[in-house]
């Protein structure tokens, strides 16, 4: 899911709420029409992919012909899944029914059961906001959420590994002081999706991030897993200015008519990572409208791109990955989660990459961790990739 911005910038911090998210599709060599307008040329593959993706997700995207970018202009959206670079037009089924966010009365295609209401639909928000008493109690991020050998986090993933190596972070803040667990509520969730814990991490005086632990307790693979209607609440229950409309959850790579790294395999766990434009001290709770997904449409790709090891120089990680599949791949976004000595996640970093790997080939991908104030020697790495 090469959901990179129009530039190839490395995103150095955990905050992930850019004002405009751009999904870089194909190299523009194949874009018909030479620039702006001439309406007579055939649609480019990138434009067809953008249209197909919009129909598949029910999200309104626009295609910028001049630079080949499929964009959603939305201040709140922070991590949109990308189409497979190089998918031929024949691979996209124009007759596919559009798939939009599900409701209690309208299950997603492939779902055996409708969406389950697990907390009651929130009443319209008054000036005072929500009562914090309505939220589930905070769940301490202890060993119950540990990403360790034998745990269900990204079990048998085709794009992830937990790595041990040199120290990461300056240690200016004790690991035990990095996270603060929050009370939260999820009004509606697809069957099997469970947000089991949520915590806030301070990044700067004005920014913080939410880190959640999400489990798929069902026997099905869920893809396009999405957290919707995210409200960070202050101590009085009022909504802070930092409101996220929605965020996709990064997971394993699945393929249908498009390829996405937003899948959570059956009976496995994943991390939710949400950037906030608010200091951590101001966040007292979180309300989430829905956890949505689609099932029955995506198969797990046989190709695997697996992280092997990492080294550290300053605030930059160099992560070696290998293509264990039988086809060429191109890497995309790289998610790095810092784990303390118990295996508890303390923070994350995001980077972009565009390495092309033949079967059996290795590459080194770089990610900056910024001013990570804790100190860890274990990380969880997810690598997005596309078959080419």
Steps between C-alpha positions, in 0.01 A plus 500: 500500500734772382294773660779755466463873457574662169862549608714213626546664836585291802240556770711530808251505786208296620256783428306405190237761419608689185243738358497332161576129457620407153508145372785481250398253232689415182799666342355750257656340196173319447275800565320581178432846378816703554404740773185694560197464301466327164193287550561262208765269649426172676490491876835414659534189714557727801171682437315169464657377824398817678143462377490130598638572845243773554223256406645226720521710813216746450746786562493800267841543335615734227770423243757765410594423139803726497688309769319165515377528859177364645409737786243546769494854631411446864674651800419207720594194294852387575585166341323396181575163339654512155427311184750257356746670269480334163162327527373455146157642420374146440567419866242756613140391485296803392184317601607468863241641734625807690580422861441781747512516878262237642204568721316278746244418230746460213779242550809512281522256207632170630391565856287226652363729766406868510699759686463459873413786730733459796450825679184670384494771235621822660240768555551821300782690658386790714714797588632316801606198290500145635505401862823317576287265709366360170844377401651158564759514783862544397684171445858509625754429226676218683602147409144422387582712192858377461634435149725205584581152372179300474267801517235560236636835376543469122527121535617341171494841329639522147662838560605525864745386766602590853872578512758523780800730458685807624338763721255745342417832671682733737350375828411850620158371612455175690317238296242469778412869452461489121138388479180598677207265456168662411133414548324462165183385330426337163137548404480245218743233376503235234469150643837386636673839513586597858690807618640370828715791613588860415776727631635847427869576437648850525707608198538876542338791680219509244487147357437153630387166363252231593620140495238227512497122516250352254414130478317297239340229708307354206593210271510730195759734352387864531638750244459874455475509880406854587447705816230763442372805683788546743450764768767585753326627816617734772437451872151649468408266216512775237653421162845646454591676176695191401228295325588219261228399257648158428818298482586169337685243711829371361529122500583214266482516121196357320396506138172517311461727195726731699775429750494645852695472824194567715417137582485341844517123487261281696569490875792742487575844641619826343584855605291810438708815468329840484664843500343785699547874483466528876733455799471167679410666831179640349366160388283332765312247285407397147169429327496297177190466284585178318751228415424392143654256252424264214525121507488227240658707222876486561747214491832504681779560248743210468784749463676590826726795575647435843718730719822326609707739713562866578785734590494849651691817415383812682122513466492288184427130479633292211277194462596205279209325327484200264257400226409139572249478217518388138424835335662843492367750754525869577501612862277779627439641845695369797346496850730461800364443852732536800454226762622516859662215692153349563403519132259792558482757218626847600494693173541473127661646191393504136719518189458466126705277271501392136751216474445240230590148607538187289416164663757427770648852489564715805486877548565749778211735581552808716267653757559792734362466852529871575527601864390172654554567872472141623759230443434157351691216336203329337286622209208373296532578127228490230596535135245593237567356155345456157560223249648640177 
